[in-house]
Amino acid sequence: MVQNKKSSVSSKKKAPVRKKKAKPDQSKLIDDLKNSLEQERDKYLRLFAEFENFKKRTSRERVELFKTAGQEVMSSLLPVLDDFDRATSQVSKIGEKDIEGFILIKNKFDDILKSNGLTETKIKIGDAFDAEIHEAITQIPAQDDSQKGKIIDIVEKGYQLGEKIIRYPKVVVGQ
């Protein structure tokens, strides 16, 4: 009976298992999955880059907003500043002692506006007219050829808030 057991064990030995090659359908499926994975990676990278660009753009816009947040307030205060300038130009006609407090208020007002980023656009009579930074309100005949295309008179000062012009200087140009 011992021999029967051996013969049954030997009959149970299996033939060596061969690795089967992937069927053509499976290799096609693997290729399709690889392609799909690459497409999804590409979409992910593009979406990530787009999001990074969005973050940078909104950050720049926020900084710009803070720089010019007071633009409306500053623009509404410019006529008051002009009135102060006109009044101080009349000081020589009136006694300076009479309006000393007024001049102090005007100086304080100037300092507050400057500390908030408001600066006067620097121009002078005789500068060349530039339509990018000046507003011509009229043209008058020039007395000589050297005044053609030049600023003859400054009617109203211009102002900038940071780098942005909030009011262009109004000038008279020689023709």
Secondary structure, DSSP 8 states (H G I E B T S, - for coil): -HHHHHHHHHHH-----------HHHHHHHHHHHHHHHHHHHHHHHHHHHHHHHHHHHHHHHHHHHHTTTHHHHHHHHHHHHHHHHHHHTTTTS-GGGGHHHHHHHHHHHHHHHHTTEEE----TT-B--TTT-EEEEEE--SSGGGTTBEEEEEE--EEETTEEEE--EEEEE-
